Amino acid sequence: MENITIEKGVVHTVPKDLKEALLSNKGLLEKWNKLTPLARNEWICWTTIVKQPETRKDHIERLSVEIA
């Protein structure tokens, strides 16, 4: 079994829905892990700060496009 690492932010850990998005796209995960911890932290904050589930889903989709 392959050991997959998902790097976290400076303060925040990666939430479950973002982890699922990263694990479903190997290229995105590789780019995510190459980001600085501060950059990952900003993406995590931007994704989790919204209140509506649909908006959060949109943020994760946009994150996927922007990082790729």
C-alpha positions in Angstrom: 0.0 0.0 0.0 1.3 3.4 -1.0 1.9 5.9 1.8 0.3 9.2 0.6 1.3 12.5 2.3 -0.9 15.5 2.3 1.0 18.5 3.6 -0.8 20.8 6.0 -0.7 24.5 6.5 1.2 26.5 9.1 -1.7 26.4 11.6 -4.5 24.5 10.0 -4.8 20.9 8.9 -6.5 19.9 5.7 -10.2 19.3 6.1 -11.8 16.1 5.0 -13.5 17.5 1.8 -10.3 19.1 0.7 -8.3 15.9 1.4 -10.8 14.0 -0.8 -10.3 16.5 -3.7 -6.5 16.3 -3.4 -6.5 12.5 -3.2 -8.7 12.3 -6.3 -6.2 14.2 -8.4 -2.5 13.1 -8.2 -1.2 16.1 -10.1 -3.1 18.5 -7.8 -1.8 16.7 -4.8 1.8 16.9 -6.0 1.4 20.7 -6.6 -0.3 21.1 -3.3 2.6 19.5 -1.5 5.1 21.8 -3.2 3.3 24.9 -2.0 4.8 26.7 1.0 3.1 25.9 4.3 1.9 29.5 4.5 0.3 29.3 1.0 -1.4 26.0 2.0 -2.6 27.6 5.2 -4.1 30.5 3.1 -5.9 28.1 0.8 -7.3 26.1 3.8 -8.6 29.3 5.4 -10.1 30.5 2.2 -11.9 27.2 1.7 -13.2 26.8 5.3 -14.2 30.4 6.1 -17.4 30.2 4.0 -20.7 29.1 5.6 -22.7 27.6 2.8 -21.8 24.1 1.7 -22.3 25.0 -2.0 -19.9 27.9 -1.7 -17.3 25.7 0.0 -17.6 23.2 -2.8 -17.1 26.1 -5.3 -14.0 27.2 -3.4 -12.5 23.7 -3.5 -13.2 23.5 -7.2 -11.6 26.9 -7.8 -8.6 25.9 -5.6 -8.2 22.8 -7.9 -8.1 25.0 -11.0 -5.9 27.7 -9.5 -3.2 25.4 -8.2 -3.2 23.2 -11.3 
